[in-house]
Amino acid sequence: MKTILSLDGGGVRGAITVAFLERIEKMMGASPDQPLARMIDLAGGTSTGAIIAGAVALGYSATDLRDFYLRLAPRVFRRPLFRLPGLQSKFDAAVLKQELTRVCGDRRLDTQDLLTGFALVMKRMDTGSAWIVANNPASAYWEDPDDGHYHGNRNYLLADLIRASTAAPHYFAPEPIRILAGEPPGLFVDGGVTPHNNPALALLQLVTIPAHGYSWATGTDKLHIISVGTGSYRERLDPVKAARMTSAGLAINALKGMIKDAQTQVLTLMQALGDTPTPWVINSEIGDLAGFTLPREPLFTFLRYDVILEQDWLKQELGFDLSANQVLELQKMDNPGIVSLAYEIGQAAAERFVDPAHFAGCSP
């Protein structure tokens, strides 16, 4: 059995992911001597999910990550006094890069300190391509070519790659990474602006398409995918306010909606292709796809854990009676003031939805 841990992007709402991981560690029997990294075969993520997946792959526990998040969020998402809105990114990426370097040091993608497989998603703006990069020596661009015209993936610094995956447009400046000898660096931004803010489908492609160098077998008894979200919600826009919005405002809202649409499509395909004991309602038309799979036999076992950051759901499912304004603040990816509440919500959801039966046979 191969196990993939797939982690969504979502800024400070990654605290929800951390709470789920604490429960998952417990269910799988992880310990300081047997960290979660030793119990999975690939940890992959987008944006904040790339930070968490990288830390998991390096052997950090969810408790370590909780402490890291509580300390990191107020520092990284603190807006400097002298920045020009629209001309400069909202936050100073140097603080985030400093924290990532503190954790990753000068480790490269080929470091032996990665205790399991690691992958992340980022967007290269200058070529318009989504990059799914992994520490797989069998991958096509792992080694330097004989003529030295590009740098093999093994040479990239972990801190640079993770920073690139978290470079959300408007919030942080792009991350330059040297790709080709004698050429300007590639310009990378957050993987959330690809179709893979939920990277589960991208990771499935990575391990099954032979050209990527994994060629893992499929089947519910052979491939197990654990997907953890950072809180979802429907992007709604008052039509009266929309009529008064600037073109830039409408464009930003359209982009946010497109990211959510891509996440919904990923979830639809994962539930259609796999066997899931944790089905989520896709929409009112197709429900949760109960009883339907595209192939004759499901390709994998799929576990999806998330919360819905909407008033009714939080009250009915988890007992959190929050005001409309509190929920709106929770939905923001850049408000460090919600980290503690997001973590509490994640704890309650993990206690309710992460069933020990989901991990039968996974304990060491």
N, C-alpha and C positions, 0 to 999 in steps of 0.2 A: 504494500500500500504506500503510495506517494501522497504527501500532504502539502498543500499550498495554503499559505496565509496571505490573503489579499486585503489591503487596507486603503480605504478611500481618502481623498483629500477633503479639507474642510477647515483649515486655519486653526484657531484656538479651540474649535469644537473637537479637535483630536482628543480632548480630555474624555469624551464619550468612548472613543476607541480604547483608551487606556483602561477604563473601568471594565469594559467587556473582556479585555485581555487578562485582567486579574482573575476573572471568573474562569476563563478558558484555561489558564495555567493550572488552576485548582482542579478543574475537571480532568485535565490530562496528566496530573500528578507531577507537574514540574517542581523543581527544587533548586537551591543554589548549586548542588552538585550535578543536577540534570536540568539545565535551563531549557526554556521552550525551544530555543534554536536547535537543540539536539533532538527534538521530537518532531520537527517539521523538515521538509525537504527544500522549500523555497518560501522566502518572505519577500513580498513585493508590495510596492505602494506608489501612490501619486501624491505629490505635494506634502502636506503634513503626514500622510500615510507613508511617504518615502523616509521621513525622519524616523518614524516609529519602526518601520520595517528594518531600516538600517541598524537601529539600536538593538532590536530583537536578534538580528543576524549576528551582531557582535557579542551576544550573550547577556545583554541587559535584561532585567526582569521588568514586569509591568509596574512594580512598586518603584523601581528606579525611574521609570518613565513618568510616573505620576509626579514624583518630586521634581523631575526635570521640567515638566510642563508648568507646574505651579511657579517655578522660578523663571522660566523662559518667557512666558507670555507677557508679563508686565514690562520686561526689558525690550523685547523685540517689537511689540505693538505700542510703542510710545512714540508719538509723533513729535519730531524735532520742532523747535520754535520757528526756525527760519527755512521753510520749504515752500515753494511756489506751487499751489494746487494747479494741476493740469500740465505743468511744465516739468515737475519733478514727481517721483514716486512718493506715495504717502508716508512711507517709513524708510528708515535708513537700513539698508541691507547689511551694512558692515557689522551691526550688532548680531544679526542672525548668523553671519559667516563666522564671527568670533566664537559663538557658542558651538557651532557645528565643528569647527576646528578643534575646540577644546575636547569634544567627544571623540572625533575621528582622528585627530592628530594629522600626521602626514601619510596615513595609510592609503594605499592605492586599491583599485578594484580587485587586484590579484592578491591582496593580503591574506595570509593564512589565519588571521584573527577573525575572519568571517566564519562562523561555526556551521553555517548552512548556506544554501543558495540565496542570493539577494538580487532583486531586480527593481527598477524604478522606471517611471514614465516622465518624459520631458518633451517640450516642443522646441524644435530649432526654427527660429523665425527667419533666418536669412535664406534657408532652403525650403521652408514651408513643409517640414516633415516631422512626424511624431517619432521620437526615439524611445525604444524600449531596450534598456541596457541591462545586462546581467553579468554576473561573475562566472560565466561558463567558458572554460578553456576551449570547448569545441565550437564556439560561435564563430561566425564568418570573419569578424574584424577584431578578434582577440589579440593576435600577434601583430607586431610591426611588419609591414611588407618589406621584401628584399630591397626595393628601391627607396624605402624610407619616406615616401611622399605623404603618408598620413601616420598619425599616432595610433597604435593598437589600443583597443578598449582597456586592456589590462593596466595601462599607464595612468588612467584618469584617477585623480584624487577623489576619495569618497566625499569629502567635504564640498568639493566643487560640483559633483554630480547631484548631491542632495540639495544644495543651495539652488542649482538650476531648476530642479523639479518643484521648488517652492517659490519661484520668482513670479508670483501672481501679478499680471499686468495691473497697473495703477497702484498696487500696494508696494511692490518691490521692483527695483531696477533689474533688467535682464542680467544673466550671468554669462560672461564671455569665457569660452573654453577653446584652447588651441587644438585644432583638428588636423589641418594640413600644413606641412612644412612651408615656410615662406609666404603664407597667406594670412589675412586677418583672421582672428578667432571667430568661431561660430557663436551665434547669439541665441541663448536659450532662455525660455520662460516656462512657467508652471505647466506641468502635464495636465492640469485640469482644463486647459483650453484645447485639448485633444478629445476624442471620444472616450477617453479612458480615465476620467476622474474616479470612477469605480473601475479599477484595473483588472477585475476578475476575468473578463473575456480576453483581455490582452495577455494575461498570464497563461490562460488556457491555450491560446495560440502559440505562445512561446514554447510551451513544453510538449506540444503535439505536432506542430509543423516541422518536418524533418530538417529543413534548412537552418533552423535555429540551433540544432545540435543536441537537443534533449531526447526527442522521440519516445516520450513516456507512453506506456500502455493506458488505454481507457477502459472504463467499466466501473460500476459502483463499488466493487471490491478492490479496485486498483488505484483509483484517483479520488482524493478527498479534498474539496476546496472549501475553506473557511473564509467568508467574506464579511468584513466589519465596516459599518458606515459611521459617519460623523453627525447623523441627524439629517433627515430629509424633510422637505416641505414643498408645497406647490407655490410657484412664483405667481402672485396675483398683482394686478395693477388696476387701480380705479380708473374707469374709462374717462371720467371728467378730468382727473389729474393728468392722465396720459395725453389728452388733447392739448394740455398746456405745457407739456414737457418740451425741452429742446431736442434737437436731432441727436445730440450726443447722449442725452439722458435716455432716449428711446433705444439707442444703439446698445448702451450698457445693459439695459433691462433685457433686450433681445438676446444678448450674449449670455447673460445669467440663465435665461430660460432655455437656451440651447444646451448649456451644460447639464441642466436638470433633465432635458429630453434625452440626452445621450446616456445618462445614468439609468433612466427608465428603460431604455432600449437594451442596455447591458443586462439589467435584471431580468427583463423578459426573455432574452436568449438563454441566460444561465438557467432559469427555471424550466425553459422548454427543452434544453439539452440534457439536463441532469435530473437526478432524483433528489428532491429536497423535503426534509421533514420540517422545514421552517419557511413555508411559502408566504410571500407577501402579495397583497392585492396590487396588481399593476394599474388597473383603472376600472371604472364601473362597467365597461363593455366586456372585457375578457376575464375579469376577476383575477384569481391567483393561478390560473392554468391547471387547476386540479384535474388529475387523470390524463393530462396531455403531455406527451414528449414528442419531439421531432423525429429522433431515431427510433427504431423498433425497441432497442434497449437503451436506457440512459447511459451517457458517457462518463458520468462521475456522480459522486455524492456531493450535494451542494448545501452548505449551511450559510444562511444570511442573517446577520444580527445588525439591528439598527433601531433608531427611534424616529418617530414623526414629530417634528417640532411645531405642532399645532395645538391650540388650546384644548379642544375636545378630546383628542387622542391622549394627550398627556394626563388629563384628568381621569378619563375612563380606564385607560390601560395601566397607569402608574400611580394615580392618586395625587398628582401635582396640580394644585388649583392655582394657576398663574394668571396674571392679568394679560391683556392683549399687548401692552407695552413690554412686559417681561419676555413674552414669547418673541416679539420682534427683535429684542436685544439678543436673545438666544440664537436667532437665525443668522446673526452677523458673524462673519469669520474673523473679524479683526478687533473684537471687544474683549480685552483680557479680564474685564470685570465679571464675565459670565463663566469663567473656567470652573470655579468651585461648584456652581449650580449645574453646569453641564456634566461634571464628574458625578454628582449625586444622581442625576437623571440616568446616566450610564450605569451606575451601580444598581439602581432599582430595576432597570430594564434587563441587565445581565442576570440578576437574581431570578427574574420572572421567565426569561426566554431561553437562557442557556441551560439546557436540560442535560443532566448526567448521561442519559441514554444516547445523546448525540455523539458521545465520545467513548462508547463501549468498545473495549479492545485497544484504545489509544494509550492507556497508561503504561509506563515503563515496567 
